[in-house]
Amino acid sequence: MTESSISNKAHCVREQPEEEPESVTGVNDNAASLQARLEQEVAAHEATRRELDDVRRELSSTRRDLERRVEQRTHELSLVKARFETALHGAKVYVFSQDRDLRYTWVYSPRGEEAAAQMIGRTDDEIIPSSPEHDAVIAVKRQVLETGQSGDCEVSYIMPERRALFALHIDPVFGVGGKIEGIMCAAIDISRIRSLESEQRRLTEELGTAVQRYDTALRGSHVAVFTQDLDLRYTSLSKALFGRDSAEILGRTDNDILPQESAAAIMAIKRDVLDSGHPKDAEVRVDTGTGVRWYDLHIEPLRDVTGGVVGLTCAAVDITERKEGEAHLRLLMRELTHRSKNLLAVIQAMARQTARQGGTVANFLERFGARLQALSRSHDLLVQESWHGASLEDIVRSQLGHYLERDNPQVSLQGPDVQLKPEAAQSLGLALHELVTNAAKYGALSKPKGRVDIEWRLDSGGLEILWTENKGPKIGEPKRRGFGSLVIEHNLARALEADVELTFAPEGLRCRIAVPASHYSIGR
């Protein structure tokens, strides 16, 4: 009940017409009735007033509650706005609205309110310099105004301190009745992102180039780089290893690809690195199934970002050639010792025989020096071939070279490619020297028209070498055999088990030397 209703009721009570008392009793009765009615009206008024007080208190409480809620919502809205602005400021996001004429009506700028105020009321034509980029941005905004569909584009803008690139997102703003009244835009500064993308592309290209060089270097070397997990399964491999392709190795362990003996030795070293966490170097011998290979292993623990060991990274250098070279060198040293003793024995024999027939000291020195030179020429050829042997043709040319290099050579050579073993090369070289020396003094080479034909051939019996002199002075059987004959007949027979025939025919000396197959090989 309201105050106006209460007042109306009171007014009605006052305006009721008074009745004329018919008698004292009637007057009293009327007075009592009136008093009762007045009391009822007063009671009703009091009840109404109490209701009104309750309503006022309820309205006051409601108003206070609304004021508290408004204050709370205002505070929450202020927090949200502050968070929103902080996020926009930290992300360097500009938010603004434009009307249908593309005039800025509201702007949030991370650079502050002053910078935002400078844009209010202006258009893109006044802010963005005229350029194809300017026209493209205007076109996108116009399209959003016309179609009501969102749009995106990129636009650069000259800031006071630099030129910035923005990613622009445009949404239409609808008014009453769904009519498009303008646009709402968000511009995100992506200058740093584009710069990082460009730097990432540059680094990616550099990394690709470095990896390509790394792969090229590894492919051209004897080094294989690989990784294994904690179960020692191969997870990556730069090139073939242990005589197997990468596809045969990846995902498998050493036990799967190597013989048990080789695998056990290698895996023991790798597990020691996993357990200790320290790098280790080792040389290992691996039976690949097709032969024995030697590897120099460098093994390191592979760690994750927390420093925990997650596997192994290894480099395996194929040192088989080095090992073979070392073994060959040891063999050469033993062979050199043996051959040096033999050579000294040959030189001693040469010296004794030359001294017996030399006569004077000068004659001795001349003959002995020539024989040493002949021996050294054979040694030079052996050294060039790492003491594996020497070509028979090269041995012949080394002893008769100056007769072959003339304009009208007196010597002819004919025969297949035959490789003499070191012992045979030395003995045959010395024998050829004696034959040449004898021919130059007493035989075909002592006459301008004399000729020497040297031919060698292969048959089932071995290697046969024929020395034939023609058109020289007539000769006969010598009365005694000199050192040359001893070198040719006895030394070849003793050192090479060769069959030697010397024939002193009147038309010239004939020499046939049959060498067993154990002292030569065919071809290189």
C-alpha positions in Angstrom: 0.0 0.0 0.0 1.3 3.5 -1.0 1.2 6.8 0.9 -1.4 8.3 -1.6 -3.8 5.4 -1.0 -3.5 5.9 2.7 -4.2 9.6 2.4 -7.2 9.0 0.2 -8.6 6.6 2.8 -8.1 9.2 5.6 -9.7 11.9 3.5 -12.7 9.7 2.8 -13.0 9.1 6.6 -13.0 12.8 7.2 -15.5 13.7 4.5 -18.2 11.2 5.6 -21.4 13.3 6.6 -22.2 13.3 10.2 -25.6 11.9 11.3 -28.0 13.7 13.4 -28.2 12.1 16.9 -31.8 10.9 17.6 -31.2 10.8 21.2 -28.5 10.7 23.7 -28.3 7.0 23.6 -28.3 7.2 19.9 -25.6 9.9 20.0 -23.5 7.8 22.3 -24.0 4.8 20.1 -23.1 6.8 17.1 -20.1 8.3 18.9 -19.0 4.8 19.9 -19.5 3.5 16.4 -17.6 6.4 15.0 -14.9 6.0 17.5 -14.5 2.4 16.6 -14.5 3.2 13.0 -11.8 5.8 13.6 -9.8 3.4 15.6 -10.1 0.9 12.7 -9.0 3.5 10.2 -6.1 4.6 12.4 -5.1 0.9 12.8 -5.3 0.4 9.1 -3.3 3.6 8.6 -0.6 2.4 11.0 -0.5 -0.9 9.2 -0.2 0.9 5.9 2.6 3.1 7.3 4.4 0.0 8.5 4.1 -1.6 5.1 5.4 1.6 3.5 8.4 1.6 5.9 9.1 -2.0 5.0 8.9 -1.1 1.3 11.2 1.9 1.9 13.7 -0.3 3.7 13.4 -2.9 1.0 13.9 -0.3 -1.7 16.9 1.2 0.2 18.4 -2.3 0.6 17.8 -3.0 -3.1 19.4 0.4 -4.0 22.4 -0.3 -1.9 22.7 -3.8 -3.4 22.5 -2.4 -6.9 25.0 0.3 -6.1 27.4 -2.4 -4.7 26.9 -4.6 -7.7 27.4 -1.6 -10.1 30.6 -0.7 -8.2 31.7 -4.4 -8.3 30.9 -4.7 -12.0 32.6 -1.3 -12.7 35.8 -2.6 -10.9 35.7 -5.9 -12.8 35.2 -4.0 -16.1 38.1 -1.7 -15.1 40.3 -4.8 -14.5 39.2 -6.4 -17.8 40.0 -3.2 -19.6 43.4 -3.0 -17.9 44.2 -6.6 -18.8 42.9 -6.1 -22.3 45.1 -3.0 -22.7 48.1 -4.7 -21.1 47.7 -7.6 -23.5 47.4 -5.3 -26.5 50.3 -3.2 -25.4 52.5 -6.3 -24.8 51.5 -7.8 -28.2 51.8 -4.4 -29.9 48.3 -4.7 -31.2 46.4 -1.6 -32.4 42.6 -1.7 -32.3 40.5 1.0 -34.0 37.1 1.6 -35.6 36.2 3.6 -38.7 32.9 4.8 -40.2 31.8 4.2 -43.7 34.0 7.1 -44.9 36.9 5.3 -43.3 37.4 8.1 -40.8 38.8 6.9 -37.5 36.2 7.1 -34.7 38.0 5.3 -31.9 41.7 4.1 -31.5 43.6 2.1 -29.0 47.4 2.5 -29.5 50.1 0.8 -27.5 52.1 4.0 -27.9 49.7 5.9 -25.7 46.6 8.0 -25.7 48.3 10.9 -27.4 49.3 8.8 -30.4 45.7 7.5 -30.6 44.2 11.0 -30.3 46.2 12.1 -33.4 44.4 9.5 -35.5 40.8 10.3 -34.4 38.8 12.1 -37.1 41.4 11.4 -39.8 41.2 9.0 -42.8 43.6 6.5 -44.3 44.3 9.0 -47.1 45.7 11.3 -44.5 47.7 8.7 -42.6 49.0 6.1 -45.1 51.3 7.5 -47.8 49.9 7.0 -51.3 51.3 3.8 -52.8 50.1 0.5 -54.4 50.0 -0.8 -50.8 47.7 2.1 -49.7 45.3 1.3 -52.5 45.3 -2.4 -51.6 44.4 -1.7 -48.0 41.6 0.7 -48.9 40.3 -1.9 -51.3 40.1 -4.6 -48.6 38.3 -2.2 -46.2 35.8 -1.2 -48.9 35.2 -4.9 -49.7 34.4 -5.6 -46.0 32.0 -2.6 -46.0 30.2 -3.9 -49.1 30.1 -7.6 -48.4 29.9 -7.7 -44.6 32.6 -10.4 -44.6 35.9 -10.1 -42.6 39.1 -9.5 -44.5 42.9 -9.6 -43.9 45.9 -7.9 -45.4 49.4 -6.7 -44.5 50.4 -3.0 -44.5 53.6 -1.2 -43.7 53.6 2.0 -41.7 56.3 4.5 -41.0 56.7 4.9 -37.2 58.8 7.7 -35.7 61.7 5.3 -35.0 61.3 2.7 -37.8 59.3 1.3 -40.6 56.9 -1.3 -39.2 54.9 -4.1 -40.9 51.3 -4.9 -39.6 49.0 -7.8 -40.1 45.5 -6.1 -40.4 42.3 -8.0 -39.6 39.0 -6.2 -40.5 35.5 -7.0 -39.2 32.3 -5.2 -40.2 30.3 -3.3 -37.5 26.5 -3.7 -37.8 24.0 -1.2 -36.5 20.2 -1.3 -36.0 18.5 -3.3 -38.6 21.7 -5.1 -39.5 23.0 -2.1 -41.6 26.8 -1.9 -41.8 27.8 1.3 -40.1 31.6 0.9 -40.3 34.5 -1.4 -39.5 36.5 -2.6 -36.5 40.2 -3.4 -37.1 43.1 -5.0 -35.3 46.6 -4.3 -36.5 49.4 -6.6 -35.1 53.0 -5.5 -35.4 54.7 -8.4 -37.2 58.0 -6.7 -38.0 59.9 -8.8 -35.5 58.2 -12.0 -36.7 59.1 -11.3 -40.3 62.6 -10.4 -39.2 62.9 -13.7 -37.3 61.4 -15.6 -40.3 64.0 -14.0 -42.5 66.8 -14.8 -40.1 65.4 -18.4 -39.7 65.5 -18.8 -43.5 69.0 -17.5 -43.6 70.1 -19.8 -40.8 68.3 -22.8 -42.4 70.1 -22.1 -45.7 73.5 -21.9 -43.9 72.7 -25.0 -41.9 71.7 -26.8 -45.1 75.0 -25.7 -46.7 77.0 -26.8 -43.7 75.3 -30.2 -43.6 75.9 -30.7 -47.3 79.6 -29.9 -46.8 79.6 -32.2 -43.8 78.0 -35.0 -45.8 80.4 -34.4 -48.7 83.4 -34.5 -46.4 82.2 -37.7 -44.8 81.4 -39.4 -48.1 84.9 -38.5 -49.4 86.6 -39.8 -46.2 87.1 -43.0 -44.4 84.9 -41.7 -41.5 81.4 -42.9 -40.6 79.4 -41.0 -38.0 76.5 -42.8 -36.3 74.3 -42.7 -33.2 72.8 -45.4 -31.1 70.1 -45.5 -28.4 70.4 -47.1 -24.9 69.7 -50.5 -26.4 72.6 -49.9 -28.8 70.3 -49.9 -31.8 71.6 -47.7 -34.7 69.4 -44.6 -35.0 71.4 -42.7 -37.6 74.4 -43.4 -39.9 76.3 -41.1 -42.3 77.5 -43.7 -44.7 78.0 -47.5 -45.2 79.8 -49.2 -42.3 81.2 -52.7 -41.8 80.7 -53.5 -45.4 76.9 -52.9 -45.1 74.6 -50.2 -46.4 72.7 -47.9 -44.0 69.4 -49.7 -44.7 70.9 -52.9 -43.4 72.2 -51.3 -40.2 69.6 -48.8 -39.0 67.3 -50.1 -36.3 69.6 -53.1 -35.6 72.4 -53.8 -33.1 76.0 -54.9 -33.6 74.9 -58.4 -32.6 72.5 -58.4 -35.6 75.0 -57.4 -38.2 78.4 -58.7 -37.0 79.9 -62.0 -36.1 79.7 -62.8 -32.4 83.4 -62.3 -31.6 83.5 -58.9 -33.2 80.1 -57.7 -31.9 81.0 -58.7 -28.3 84.2 -56.7 -28.3 82.6 -53.6 -29.7 79.5 -53.7 -27.6 81.6 -54.1 -24.4 83.4 -50.8 -25.2 80.1 -49.0 -25.9 78.4 -50.3 -22.7 81.4 -49.0 -20.7 80.8 -45.5 -22.2 77.1 -45.7 -21.3 77.9 -46.8 -17.7 80.7 -44.3 -17.1 79.4 -41.4 -19.1 82.9 -40.7 -20.4 84.2 -40.7 -24.0 86.5 -43.5 -25.1 88.8 -44.4 -28.0 89.5 -47.9 -29.2 90.8 -49.8 -32.2 88.7 -52.8 -33.2 89.1 -55.6 -35.6 85.9 -56.5 -37.5 85.3 -59.6 -39.6 82.8 -58.3 -42.1 82.2 -61.7 -43.7 84.1 -60.6 -46.9 87.3 -59.8 -45.1 88.9 -58.2 -42.0 88.6 -54.4 -41.5 90.1 -52.3 -38.8 88.4 -49.3 -37.3 89.5 -46.5 -35.0 86.4 -45.7 -32.8 85.7 -42.5 -30.9 82.6 -43.0 -28.7 80.9 -40.3 -26.6 77.7 -40.4 -24.5 74.7 -38.7 -26.2 72.9 -36.5 -23.8 69.4 -34.8 -23.8 68.7 -31.2 -22.7 68.7 -32.2 -19.0 72.2 -33.8 -19.3 70.9 -37.4 -19.1 72.5 -40.1 -21.3 70.1 -41.2 -24.0 72.5 -43.1 -26.2 75.9 -42.8 -28.0 77.4 -40.8 -30.8 80.4 -42.3 -32.5 82.9 -41.8 -35.3 84.4 -44.8 -36.9 87.5 -44.3 -39.0 88.4 -47.1 -41.4 92.2 -47.7 -40.8 92.4 -51.0 -42.7 94.8 -49.5 -45.2 97.0 -48.1 -42.5 97.0 -51.4 -40.7 97.9 -53.2 -43.9 100.6 -50.6 -44.5 102.0 -51.1 -41.1 102.0 -54.9 -41.6 103.6 -54.5 -45.0 106.2 -52.1 -43.5 107.0 -54.7 -40.8 107.3 -57.3 -43.6 109.5 -55.0 -45.5 111.7 -54.4 -42.5 112.2 -58.1 -42.0 112.6 -58.6 -45.8 115.1 -55.6 -45.8 117.1 -57.2 -43.1 117.2 -60.5 -45.0 117.9 -58.9 -48.3 120.6 -56.6 -46.8 122.4 -59.7 -45.6 122.0 -61.3 -49.1 123.0 -58.0 -50.7 126.1 -57.7 -48.6 127.0 -61.3 -49.5 126.5 -60.5 -53.2 128.7 -57.4 -52.9 131.4 -59.3 -51.0 131.4 -62.0 -53.7 131.5 -59.3 -56.4 134.4 -57.6 -54.7 136.4 -60.8 -54.4 135.8 -61.9 -58.0 136.4 -58.5 -59.3 139.7 -58.2 -57.3 140.9 -61.5 -58.7 140.4 -60.4 -62.3 140.8 -56.6 -61.8 144.6 -56.3 -62.0 145.2 -52.7 -61.0 143.3 -50.8 -58.4 141.8 -48.4 -61.0 140.6 -51.4 -63.1 139.1 -52.9 -60.0 137.3 -49.7 -59.0 135.9 -49.3 -62.5 134.5 -52.8 -62.7 133.3 -53.0 -59.2 131.6 -49.6 -59.4 129.8 -50.6 -62.7 128.5 -53.7 -61.0 127.3 -51.8 -58.0 125.5 -49.4 -60.3 123.8 -52.2 -62.1 122.6 -53.6 -58.7 121.4 -50.2 -57.6 119.3 -49.7 -60.7 117.4 -52.9 -60.0 116.9 -51.7 -56.4 115.6 -48.3 -57.6 112.9 -50.1 -59.6 112.0 -52.3 -56.6 111.7 -49.2 -54.3 109.4 -47.5 -56.8 107.1 -50.5 -56.6 107.3 -50.6 -52.7 109.5 -53.7 -53.0 106.6 -55.8 -54.4 108.5 -56.5 -57.6 109.6 -55.0 -60.9 108.6 -55.4 -64.5 111.0 -57.5 -66.6 110.9 -54.9 -69.4 111.8 -52.2 -66.9 114.7 -54.3 -65.6 116.0 -54.8 -69.2 115.7 -51.1 -70.0 117.5 -50.1 -66.8 120.5 -52.1 -67.9 120.5 -51.3 -71.6 118.9 -47.9 -71.6 121.7 -46.0 -73.4 121.7 -48.5 -76.3 117.9 -48.2 -76.7 117.8 -44.4 -76.7 120.1 -44.0 -79.8 118.8 -42.8 -83.2 119.7 -46.3 -84.6 119.3 -48.6 -81.6 121.3 -51.8 -81.6 119.0 -53.6 -79.2 115.4 -54.8 -79.7 113.0 -56.0 -77.0 110.0 -58.2 -77.3 107.8 -60.0 -74.8 104.6 -60.0 -72.6 104.1 -58.0 -69.4 105.8 -60.0 -66.7 106.3 -58.9 -63.1 109.5 -60.3 -61.5 109.6 -60.9 -57.7 112.4 -58.9 -55.9 114.9 -61.7 -55.7 114.5 -62.4 -59.4 114.7 -58.7 -60.3 118.1 -58.3 -58.5 119.6 -61.5 -60.0 118.4 -60.9 -63.5 119.5 -57.3 -63.4 123.0 -58.2 -62.4 123.1 -61.0 -65.1 121.9 -58.6 -67.8 124.6 -56.1 -66.8 127.3 -58.8 -67.3 125.8 -59.7 -70.7 125.8 -56.0 -71.8 129.3 -55.4 -70.5 130.6 -58.5 -72.4 128.7 -57.6 -75.6 130.1 -54.0 -75.4 133.7 -55.3 -75.0 133.9 -58.4 -77.0 130.5 -59.0 -78.7 127.9 -57.5 -80.9 127.7 -54.1 -79.2 131.4 -53.6 -79.8 130.6 -53.1 -83.6 128.4 -50.3 -85.0 126.4 -52.8 -87.0 126.1 -55.4 -84.3 122.7 -56.2 -82.8 121.3 -57.8 -79.7 117.8 -59.2 -79.7 116.2 -59.8 -76.3 113.0 -61.8 -76.3 111.0 -63.4 -73.5 108.0 -65.7 -73.6 105.8 -67.7 -71.4 105.1 -71.4 -71.8 104.0 -74.3 -69.6 107.5 -74.7 -68.3 107.7 -71.1 -67.0 109.4 -67.9 -68.3 112.1 -68.2 -71.0 114.5 -65.3 -71.7 116.6 -65.4 -74.9 119.7 -63.2 -75.5 120.9 -63.3 -79.1 123.8 -61.4 -80.6 124.3 -61.0 -84.3 126.7 -59.2 -86.7 129.4 -58.8 -84.1 133.0 -60.2 -84.3 133.4 -63.9 -84.5 133.9 -65.4 -81.1 135.0 -68.8 -79.7 134.7 -70.7 -76.5 136.7 -68.8 -73.8 139.7 -70.5 -72.2 138.5 -69.6 -68.7 135.2 -68.4 -67.2 135.2 -64.9 -65.6 133.0 -63.3 -63.0 130.3 -62.5 -65.6 129.9 -66.2 -66.5 129.7 -67.1 -62.8 127.0 -64.4 -62.2 125.0 -65.6 -65.2 125.3 -69.4 -64.8 125.9 -70.1 -61.1 124.2 -67.2 -59.4 120.9 -67.5 -61.4 120.9 -71.2 -60.9 121.5 -70.9 -57.2 119.2 -67.9 -56.4 116.3 -68.6 -58.8 116.7 -72.3 -59.5 116.9 -71.2 -63.1 118.2 -73.3 -66.1 120.9 -71.3 -67.8 122.6 -72.1 -71.2 125.5 -70.0 -72.5 126.5 -70.8 -76.2 129.5 -69.1 -77.7 128.6 -69.5 -81.3 130.8 -67.9 -84.0 128.1 -65.5 -85.1 127.5 -64.3 -81.6 126.8 -65.2 -78.0 123.5 -67.0 -77.2 122.0 -67.1 -73.7 118.9 -68.9 -72.6 117.5 -68.4 -69.1 114.5 -70.5 -68.0 112.9 -69.0 -64.8 110.4 -71.1 -62.7 106.9 -69.7 -62.3 107.4 -69.1 -58.6 109.6 -66.1 -59.3 107.2 -64.0 -61.4 103.6 -63.1 -62.1 101.8 -62.2 -65.3 100.7 -58.5 -65.6 100.5 -55.9 -62.9 
